Amino acid sequence: MLQDRDHRPPATLQELKYLIAKRQIVFPNSLEQVARQVIERPEMIVFESAAVIARNCKVSQTTVHRLAQHIGFRTLREFRAMIRDHLRKISANHR
């Protein structure tokens, strides 16, 4: 869970990675499985349903939704929007 950040979710994928590296976000085991996949393959969270993500990570759909909340987002939709913005910026930089 976020430590001393006024519960504001990370604005970018880079910020999320930084918070994890600094141990300001620590995950229980099942959430860590999903978080690792999202960081390695951010397109998965944008283009796949919670059910498919859960199946790929061998967790429940509820765990996928809890990951977003654990990071500080109110909903999975908000988390997806942050990741989608990240992917758009990367795509724009590669043109």
C-alpha positions in Angstrom: 0.0 0.0 0.0 1.2 3.5 -0.6 3.3 4.9 2.2 2.9 8.6 3.2 1.8 9.9 -0.2 -1.6 11.2 0.7 -3.0 8.2 -1.2 -2.4 9.9 -4.6 -1.8 7.2 -7.3 1.3 7.4 -9.4 0.8 9.6 -12.5 3.1 7.6 -14.8 4.4 4.0 -15.1 7.9 5.4 -14.4 6.6 6.8 -11.1 5.0 3.5 -10.3 8.3 1.7 -11.0 10.2 4.3 -8.8 7.8 3.8 -5.9 8.2 0.1 -6.1 12.0 0.3 -6.2 12.0 2.7 -3.2 9.7 0.2 -1.4 7.0 2.9 -1.0 4.6 0.4 -2.5 4.9 -3.1 -1.2 2.7 -5.9 -2.5 1.3 -9.0 -0.9 2.3 -12.1 -3.0 -0.8 -12.4 -5.2 -0.8 -8.7 -6.1 3.0 -8.8 -6.8 2.4 -11.4 -9.5 0.0 -9.1 -11.3 2.2 -6.0 -10.7 5.2 -7.7 -12.2 3.2 -8.7 -15.3 1.8 -5.2 -15.7 5.3 -3.6 -15.5 6.7 -6.1 -18.0 3.8 -5.9 -20.3 1.8 -2.7 -19.7 -0.2 -3.2 -22.9 -1.8 -6.2 -21.2 -3.7 -4.0 -18.6 -5.0 -1.7 -21.4 -6.1 -4.3 -24.0 -7.1 -7.3 -21.9 -10.1 -7.8 -19.7 -9.7 -8.3 -15.9 -10.7 -11.9 -16.5 -7.9 -12.5 -19.1 -5.3 -10.7 -16.9 -6.4 -12.8 -14.0 -6.1 -16.0 -16.0 -2.7 -15.1 -17.3 -1.4 -14.2 -13.8 -3.1 -17.2 -12.2 -5.1 -15.1 -9.8 -8.7 -14.1 -9.3 -10.3 -11.1 -11.1 -10.8 -9.6 -7.7 -7.0 -9.6 -7.3 -6.6 -7.6 -10.5 -9.0 -5.0 -9.3 -7.4 -4.9 -5.8 -4.0 -4.2 -7.5 -5.3 -0.9 -8.9 -6.7 0.0 -5.5 -3.6 -1.0 -3.7 -1.6 1.3 -5.9 -3.9 4.2 -5.1 -6.4 4.2 -7.9 -10.1 4.1 -7.1 -10.8 1.7 -10.0 -9.1 -0.5 -12.5 -10.4 1.9 -15.2 -8.3 4.7 -13.7 -5.2 2.5 -13.6 -5.8 1.5 -17.2 -6.1 5.2 -18.2 -2.7 5.9 -16.6 -1.1 3.0 -18.5 -2.9 4.0 -21.7 -1.4 7.5 -21.5 2.0 5.9 -21.0 1.7 3.8 -24.1 0.5 6.7 -26.1 3.5 8.8 -25.2 5.9 6.0 -26.0 4.1 5.5 -29.4 4.3 9.2 -30.2 8.0 9.3 -29.4 8.7 6.4 -31.8 7.2 8.1 -34.8 
